[in-house]
Amino acid sequence: MSFLSSAFRPLGNTLHYLVGGNEMLITFQRAAAHEKPTVFFALVVGFVGPVAVLTVPRIRASYGWKPAERIPISYPLPEGPRKSVSGYDDE
């Protein structure tokens, strides 16, 4: 799990630069990522999920993505009278 902590280390430095010295928040996040990584990253994914729900459809639309055609639920019925089957000894 130390790989994930080191992978997200640049994000912590960027956050520190943007927030302007809120050292306590960054220290807590860093400690939580090292001591209880499953809880920390579960919370990260939990916070990213609702944001993704709002942003991903707009990003897809900007790339020209269109939903696939719906799969037919039933077989299309033929128009007109049915032809009678013959030659299979069904009588």
C-alpha positions as CSV (number, residue, x, y, z in Angstrom):
1,M,0.0,0.0,0.0
2,S,3.0,2.3,0.3
3,F,2.9,2.5,-3.5
4,L,-0.5,4.2,-3.5
5,S,0.6,6.6,-0.8
6,S,3.7,7.6,-2.8
7,A,1.7,7.7,-6.0
8,F,-0.7,10.4,-4.5
9,R,2.1,12.3,-2.9
10,P,2.3,15.0,-5.6
11,L,-1.4,15.6,-5.2
12,G,-0.8,16.4,-1.5
13,N,1.9,18.9,-2.5
14,T,-0.4,20.5,-5.0
15,L,-3.2,20.7,-2.4
16,H,-0.8,22.3,0.0
17,Y,0.1,24.9,-2.6
18,L,-3.5,25.7,-3.4
19,V,-4.9,25.8,0.1
20,G,-2.1,28.0,1.2
21,G,-0.6,26.3,4.2
22,N,-3.4,24.3,5.8
23,E,-0.8,21.9,7.1
24,M,-3.0,20.2,9.6
25,L,-5.4,18.9,6.9
26,I,-2.6,17.6,4.7
27,T,-0.8,16.0,7.7
28,F,-4.1,14.2,8.7
29,Q,-4.7,13.0,5.2
30,R,-1.1,11.8,4.9
31,A,-1.3,10.0,8.2
32,A,-4.7,8.4,7.3
33,A,-3.3,7.2,4.0
34,H,-0.4,5.5,5.7
35,E,-2.1,4.1,8.8
36,K,-5.5,3.1,7.4
37,P,-5.3,3.1,3.6
38,T,-8.4,1.0,3.0
39,V,-10.6,3.5,4.9
40,F,-8.8,6.5,3.4
41,F,-9.1,5.4,-0.3
42,A,-12.7,4.1,0.3
43,L,-13.6,7.7,1.3
44,V,-11.7,9.1,-1.7
45,V,-13.6,6.8,-4.1
46,G,-16.9,7.6,-2.2
47,F,-16.4,11.3,-2.7
48,V,-15.3,11.0,-6.4
49,G,-18.3,8.9,-7.3
50,P,-21.0,11.6,-7.1
51,V,-18.8,14.0,-8.9
52,A,-18.2,11.5,-11.7
53,V,-21.9,11.0,-12.1
54,L,-22.3,14.7,-12.8
55,T,-19.3,15.2,-15.0
56,V,-18.7,12.0,-17.0
57,P,-21.9,12.3,-19.2
58,R,-20.9,15.9,-20.2
59,I,-17.4,14.8,-21.0
60,R,-18.7,11.9,-23.1
61,A,-21.1,14.2,-25.0
62,S,-18.2,16.6,-25.7
63,Y,-16.3,13.7,-27.4
64,G,-19.4,12.9,-29.5
65,W,-20.4,9.7,-27.7
66,K,-24.0,8.6,-28.4
67,P,-25.8,5.7,-26.6
68,A,-26.1,2.4,-28.4
69,E,-29.4,1.5,-30.1
70,R,-31.7,-0.4,-27.7
71,I,-31.8,-4.1,-28.0
72,P,-35.1,-5.4,-29.3
73,I,-37.1,-7.1,-26.5
74,S,-39.4,-9.2,-28.8
75,Y,-39.2,-10.6,-32.3
76,P,-41.0,-8.4,-34.9
77,L,-44.3,-9.8,-36.0
78,P,-44.7,-10.3,-39.8
79,E,-47.5,-8.3,-41.5
80,G,-50.2,-10.2,-43.4
81,P,-51.5,-13.7,-43.2
82,R,-49.3,-16.6,-42.0
83,K,-48.3,-19.2,-44.6
84,S,-49.4,-22.7,-43.7
85,V,-46.6,-25.3,-43.2
86,S,-46.8,-28.4,-45.4
87,G,-44.5,-31.3,-46.0
88,Y,-43.6,-32.3,-42.4
89,D,-46.4,-34.8,-41.8
90,D,-48.0,-32.6,-39.2
91,E,-51.5,-33.8,-40.0
